[in-house]
Amino acid sequence: MATRPTAPAAIIDPGQYGGAGYPHEVFAALRRETPVAWCETDGFPAFWAITRYDDIVRISKDPKTFINRKGFMIFPKDQFDEGEQVPSHHVLNMDPPEHRDYRGTLSGLFTPRSTERWRPMVERVVDQIFDRIAGRDEIDFVTEVSAVMPIAVIATMLGIPPEDHERFFRWTNQAIGPTDPEYQEGSVRETAFKAREANFRYFAEMVKTRRAEARDDIVSVLVDAKVDGEPMPDFELLSFLFLLVVAGNETTRNAATGGYLALLEHPEQLEALRADRSLLRPAVEEILRWTSPVVHMARTVAEDVELHGVPIRAGERVTMFYPSANRDEEAFEAPNEFRVDRWPNRHLAFGVGEHVCLGAHLARLELQVLLDRLVDRIDRAEVLAPPERLHASIIGGIKHAPLRVVAR
């Protein structure tokens, strides 16, 4: 058998992401030399690393060849045993037609038009955040601004009362970053399972309440939803709610943090945005491209396939690295330049194909409102210390970002 092209362990190493951040130079080398590369390292299942934009689009749009149900991410072995299924069943680990049926229960709530009805609530949440930090000259941008917004928004949409938002913030940190020492309670496996079980228990009580009396929230919608003419089974219902609260919090939070830090690092781009609010929309898309909060998604190959002359066998995993695709020189002009007026911007921060992020329009709305208020209410900001990054290779997270701020 011919020698397989290989990828360095850095692309999946939580320590890399928690220390230096995204390995963009490694990704660039892989795109140039080995766009399909085998990665085999201690602590993780082996997989093929896919780093080019066009290849990720091809894989994402071929759900028959590249399937989700056997694993949608590369999790550490000490989080799940080899071959063990992730203990939840939601749209990320479903294939057609099941995926379409479950996604359809909520897709109408997340269209651009439907999302707009949440704008007053998002604006209220963001204004309250800035009211709380008014008069302060030092803040942790993550824990006091960017993390507060998305958890408050998705929790409100789900019907979770404000007094419980903090516990969901903690649980989602543990669910997405069980490899990070700051969030661990016991082993990596114990941390991840405790977070999942806490979410499931909480939502099980909400489901019981909504079955007795429906309210105007997403939990009530899912309780009333039908799949193949039948109510959604409890396990799938709780899995869906778990996914919504995790995905609705983590990705938007980290795009907001990374985006504001990028603006501070490129003050001419911040001034351009301040001078012309019509740049809000393209600025949000550039922030999403630049930050690429989701590091990777994986698929399992259903049948033997060849990519760039490299044979990939049925049963092997292919892993799509979105931060690499979003800096692909073949897809973007000057991809390593941060430009708030970049348009069009066909980034893959939300994925592509049938598994494109359900809440993409909501995330865009939140980021637009936050950017608008940041420009209005913060005159100057200075980074006081390097940001503390999440030790995880699933989400490119920032845990703390201390800033000195001067209000307008």
Residue pairs with C-beta under 8 A, 6 or more apart in sequence:
4 37
4 38
4 310
5 34
5 36
5 37
5 38
5 310
6 34
6 37
6 38
6 39
6 40
7 26
7 30
7 34
7 37
7 38
7 39
7 49
8 23
8 26
8 39
9 39
9 41
10 16
10 23
10 26
11 23
11 26
11 27
11 30
11 39
11 49
11 321
11 393
12 39
12 41
12 44
12 47
12 74
12 296
12 319
12 393
13 41
13 393
14 76
14 179
14 180
14 391
14 392
14 393
15 391
16 23
16 393
17 295
17 389
17 390
17 391
17 392
17 393
17 396
18 180
18 389
18 390
18 391
18 392
19 389
21 389
21 396
22 292
22 295
22 323
22 396
24 323
24 324
24 327
24 336
27 51
27 321
27 323
27 324
27 327
28 324
28 327
30 37
30 49
30 51
30 324
31 51
31 52
31 324
31 328
31 329
35 50
35 51
35 52
35 55
35 308
36 48
36 49
36 50
36 55
36 307
36 308
36 310
36 312
37 48
37 49
37 51
38 46
38 47
38 48
38 49
39 46
39 47
39 48
39 49
39 319
40 46
43 76
43 77
43 78
44 74
44 75
44 76
44 77
45 74
45 75
45 77
45 82
45 317
46 316
46 317
47 74
47 298
47 316
47 317
47 318
47 319
48 310
48 312
48 316
48 317
48 318
48 319
49 319
49 321
50 56
50 59
50 307
50 318
50 319
50 320
50 321
51 321
51 324
51 325
51 328
52 324
52 325
52 328
52 330
53 325
53 326
53 328
53 330
53 331
53 348
54 328
54 330
54 331
55 307
55 308
55 320
56 320
56 321
56 322
56 325
56 348
56 352
57 348
57 352
57 353
59 65
59 66
59 299
59 318
59 320
60 66
60 320
60 351
60 352
60 353
60 355
61 352
61 353
61 354
63 95
63 96
63 99
63 353
63 354
63 355
64 96
64 302
65 301
65 302
65 303
65 305
66 299
66 300
66 301
66 302
66 318
67 95
67 299
67 300
67 301
67 302
68 92
68 93
68 94
68 95
68 99
68 299
68 300
68 355
69 93
69 94
69 95
69 300
70 300
71 85
71 86
71 93
71 298
71 300
71 317
72 86
72 92
72 93
72 297
72 298
72 299
73 296
73 297
73 298
73 394
74 296
74 298
74 317
74 319
74 393
75 86
75 394
76 179
76 188
78 187
78 188
78 189
79 178
79 179
79 188
79 189
79 192
80 86
80 189
85 93
86 93
87 193
87 196
88 196
88 238
88 239
88 242
88 243
89 235
89 236
89 239
90 102
90 236
90 239
90 240
90 242
90 243
91 99
91 102
91 103
91 240
91 243
91 355
91 358
92 243
92 297
92 355
94 102
96 354
99 354
99 355
100 354
101 227
101 228
102 227
102 232
102 236
102 240
103 354
103 358
105 221
105 222
105 225
105 226
105 227
105 232
106 218
106 221
106 222
106 225
106 240
106 358
107 358
108 114
109 218
109 221
110 358
110 359
110 360
110 361
110 362
111 361
112 361
115 361
115 362
115 365
116 365
118 153
118 157
118 362
118 365
119 365
119 369
121 153
121 156
122 149
122 153
122 365
122 366
122 369
123 369
125 148
125 149
125 152
125 153
125 156
126 149
126 369
126 370
126 373
127 373
129 144
129 145
129 148
129 149
130 145
130 373
130 377
132 144
133 139
133 144
133 145
133 405
134 407
135 407
136 405
137 404
137 405
137 406
138 384
138 402
138 403
138 404
138 405
139 145
139 402
139 403
139 405
140 400
140 401
140 402
140 403
141 257
141 260
141 401
141 402
141 403
142 253
142 257
142 387
142 398
142 399
142 400
142 401
143 400
145 256
145 370
146 253
146 254
146 256
146 257
146 260
146 370
146 401
147 169
147 249
147 253
147 257
149 252
149 253
149 256
149 366
149 370
150 248
150 249
150 250
150 252
150 253
150 256
150 363
150 366
151 165
151 168
151 169
151 172
151 245
151 248
151 249
151 253
152 162
152 165
153 248
153 362
153 366
154 244
154 245
154 248
154 249
154 359
154 362
155 162
155 164
155 165
155 168
155 245
157 217
157 218
157 248
158 206
158 217
158 218
158 219
158 241
158 244
158 245
159 206
159 210
159 215
159 217
159 218
159 219
159 220
160 168
160 206
160 245
164 202
167 198
167 202
168 199
168 245
168 249
169 249
170 183
171 195
171 198
171 199
171 245
172 195
172 245
172 246
172 249
172 250
173 180
173 183
174 183
174 184
174 185
174 191
174 192
174 194
174 195
175 192
175 195
175 196
175 199
175 242
175 246
176 246
176 250
176 390
176 392
176 394
176 395
176 397
177 183
177 390
177 391
177 392
177 394
177 395
177 397
178 184
178 188
178 189
178 191
178 192
178 195
178 392
179 188
179 391
179 392
179 393
180 390
180 391
180 392
180 399
181 391
182 399
183 191
184 191
185 191
185 194
186 194
196 242
199 238
199 241
199 242
199 245
199 246
200 238
200 242
203 219
203 237
203 238
203 241
203 242
204 234
204 238
206 219
206 241
207 219
207 223
207 234
207 237
207 238
210 217
210 219
210 220
210 223
211 223
214 220
214 223
214 224
218 241
218 244
219 241
222 232
222 237
222 240
222 241
223 231
223 232
223 237
225 231
225 232
226 232
227 236
232 240
244 359
247 357
247 358
247 359
248 359
248 362
250 293
250 395
250 397
251 293
251 294
251 357
251 363
251 395
252 293
252 363
252 366
252 367
253 397
254 291
254 293
254 395
254 396
254 397
254 398
255 287
255 288
255 291
255 293
255 349
255 363
255 367
256 366
256 367
256 370
257 387
257 398
257 401
258 287
258 290
258 291
258 293
258 396
258 398
259 283
259 284
259 287
259 288
259 290
259 291
259 367
259 371
260 374
260 381
261 383
261 387
261 398
261 401
262 269
262 287
262 290
262 291
262 338
263 269
263 270
263 273
263 340
264 270
264 381
264 382
264 383
265 338
266 338
269 283
269 338
269 339
269 340
270 375
272 279
272 340
272 341
273 279
273 280
273 283
273 340
273 371
273 375
274 375
277 372
277 375
279 340
279 341
280 368
280 371
280 372
281 368
282 340
282 341
282 342
282 343
282 345
283 340
283 341
283 371
284 364
284 367
284 368
284 371
285 342
285 343
285 345
285 347
285 364
286 338
286 339
286 340
286 342
286 345
287 367
287 371
288 347
288 349
288 350
288 363
288 367
289 326
289 332
289 342
289 345
289 347
289 349
290 326
290 338
291 349
291 396
292 322
292 323
292 326
292 347
292 348
292 349
292 396
293 349
293 395
293 396
293 397
294 322
294 349
294 351
294 394
294 395
294 396
295 321
295 322
295 323
295 393
295 394
295 395
295 396
296 319
296 320
296 321
296 322
296 393
296 394
297 319
297 320
297 322
297 351
297 355
298 317
298 318
298 319
298 320
299 317
299 318
299 320
300 315
300 316
300 317
300 318
301 312
301 313
301 314
301 315
301 316
301 317
301 318
302 314
303 314
304 311
304 312
304 313
304 314
305 311
305 312
306 312
312 318
322 348
322 349
322 351
323 396
325 331
325 348
326 332
326 335
326 347
326 348
326 349
327 335
327 336
328 335
329 335
331 346
332 342
350 356
350 357
350 360
350 363
351 357
357 363
376 408
377 407
377 408
378 405
378 406
378 407
378 408
379 406
379 407
379 408
380 405
380 406
381 403
381 404
381 405
381 406
382 403
382 404
382 405
383 401
383 402
383 403
384 402
384 403
384 404
385 402
387 398
387 399
387 400
387 401
388 398
388 399
388 400
388 401
389 396
389 397
389 398
389 399
390 396
390 397
390 398
390 399
